[in-house]
């Protein structure tokens, strides 16, 4: 009997899983699945303990869903990616595997691991098949008119939408139950040998069914308000699907097809198109990782920005991490992330901007801290977002564009509803003064248990502009 093995990574679902679907096409083949945890590698990549817990719980639910279809899930753990290749090779020999099916990952360590796995298994006589599963379109498939690599998002997005209008990527169904289904799950999965932290299951319920439920809900009415509500953190105006896309509990193709089912003109205009552009941003950042592997090696896209003289100020960095900068919108956002493991997208830009443009602290410090905390931490999107904010990346904000954290708060949380939720010490401050509470406290002879701003924005902005101008002139 032919034996097929599905190597699961960030694709924890049975629906629209290209590798799983291909492995199950042969009705006579025996199909196995394997998941290999690599805690030491996760630690090097700063995986958030909340994300590790979410993956574990989603994997447990996936094990049951696979068992219902007659596919046993084998769980193993080793330290590093290199060890995982040897473990995979041993598993294939032990179980007489003929073909391996897996979905690509695009970060450089993962690509090197997969290249080694294919070389090793090929020598063992195992046929390997990989799939572009976590994207709408494969990296490098959307190119400029001169067959070059897009470095700016807007023209990339336009070309991307034109490709989708010509033909949509297919969504494949979950595999049908195989002979012997359902299987009995004899034992629960052993816990990862990795730090685990509880997450808010009301906001982020684990598993594929929860993801599909949230997608269906968002695609009906909330998406029609996305344009007007997405930048207001006090509202539930975003999809909250990022954690499912990051861990592969949901595919971007499922999102695309569901949105088009509810809104057939979503590729032409409207609020739904605005949200679909967020999916295209995900593809864009992966497209860049493949085209410019140095992005995975802590390198800025714009070379001269290596010369920026970042400040080493642990007191300021710790205040930023703790949500004690004295800028209410920033502090509320950081406390939201520290507690939930998630932050509203507009606030990610604001908090990143103050770290690099007001405090002049190296963007790498912020990039890693976000990964350590975010349940939806995704290297490509996180790196792309930080390089945008730091003016070091492709399609980045010009270095002289510096958010004023006070006016950002006034613009996106005018009445301070979001701020008061996360900063209860400001609950008595009226709407008109919530963004500059100390001015109100001084005027009214009140005492606030809240820090004064750790920098003066105008002076900090001047200092940052000078630092970037020196860096550019030194290039």
LINQUI-V944538 format. One record per backbone hydrogen bond with DSSP energy under -0.5 kcal/mol. CO is the residue of the C=O (numbers start at 1). NH is the residue of the N-H. If there is no record, write none. Layout:
BEGIN
((CO,NH) (CO,NH))
END
This chain:
BEGIN
((2,30) (3,98) (3,99) (4,32) (5,7) (5,101) (6,8) (6,34) (7,103) (8,36) (9,11) (11,13) (14,17) (16,18) (17,21) (18,22) (19,23) (20,24) (22,25) (25,27) (26,29) (29,31) (30,4) (31,72) (32,6) (33,74) (34,8) (35,37) (35,76) (37,78) (38,42) (39,43) (40,44) (41,45) (42,47) (43,46) (48,52) (49,53) (49,197) (50,54) (51,55) (52,56) (53,57) (54,58) (55,59) (56,60) (57,61) (58,62) (59,63) (60,64) (61,65) (62,66) (63,67) (64,68) (65,69) (66,69) (66,71) (67,70) (67,182) (67,183) (69,178) (70,72) (72,33) (72,74) (74,35) (76,37) (79,41) (80,84) (81,85) (82,86) (83,87) (84,88) (85,89) (86,90) (87,91) (88,92) (89,93) (90,94) (91,95) (92,97) (93,96) (98,127) (99,5) (100,129) (101,7) (102,131) (107,111) (108,112) (109,113) (110,114) (111,115) (112,116) (113,117) (114,118) (115,119) (116,120) (117,121) (118,122) (119,123) (120,124) (121,126) (122,125) (125,127) (127,100) (129,102) (131,104) (131,133) (138,141) (141,143) (144,147) (148,144) (152,156) (153,157) (154,158) (155,159) (156,160) (157,161) (158,162) (159,163) (160,164) (161,165) (162,166) (163,167) (170,172) (172,16) (178,181) (184,186) (192,194) (199,201) (200,204) (207,211) (208,212) (209,213) (210,214) (211,215) (212,216) (213,217) (214,218) (215,219) (216,220) (217,220) (217,221) (217,222) (218,223) (221,224) (221,225) (222,225) (223,226) (225,229) (226,230) (229,232) (231,233) (232,235) (235,237) (241,244) (241,245) (242,246) (243,247) (244,248) (244,249) (244,250) (247,12) (251,255) (252,256) (253,257) (254,258) (255,259) (256,260) (257,261) (258,262) (259,263) (263,266) (265,268) (265,269) (269,273) (270,274) (271,275) (272,276) (273,277) (274,278) (275,278) (275,279) (276,280) (277,281) (278,282) (279,283) (280,284) (281,285) (282,286) (283,287) (284,288) (285,289) (286,290) (287,291) (288,292) (292,295) (293,296) (294,297) (294,299) (295,298) (301,303) (302,305) (303,306) (304,307) (305,308) (308,310) (311,313) (311,362) (313,317) (314,318) (315,319) (316,320) (317,321) (318,322) (319,323) (319,324) (320,323) (325,454) (326,328) (327,330) (327,331) (328,332) (329,333) (330,334) (331,335) (332,336) (333,337) (334,338) (335,339) (336,340) (336,341) (336,342) (337,341) (341,375) (341,376) (344,348) (345,349) (346,350) (347,351) (348,352) (349,353) (350,354) (351,355) (352,356) (353,357) (353,358) (354,358) (354,359) (355,361) (360,311) (362,365) (362,366) (363,367) (364,368) (365,369) (366,370) (367,371) (368,372) (369,373) (370,373) (370,374) (371,48) (372,49) (374,377) (378,382) (379,383) (380,384) (381,385) (382,386) (383,387) (384,388) (385,389) (386,390) (387,391) (387,392) (387,393) (388,391) (388,397) (392,301) (392,302) (393,396) (398,401) (400,402) (401,403) (403,405) (404,408) (405,409) (406,410) (407,411) (408,412) (409,413) (413,416) (416,420) (417,421) (418,422) (419,423) (423,426) (424,427) (426,429) (430,433) (430,434) (431,434) (433,436) (434,437) (436,439) (436,440) (437,441) (438,442) (439,443) (440,444) (441,446) (442,445) (448,450) (455,457) (456,460) (457,461) (458,462) (459,463) (460,464) (461,465) (462,466) (463,467) (464,468) (465,469) (466,470) (467,471) (468,472) (469,473) (470,474) (472,475))
END
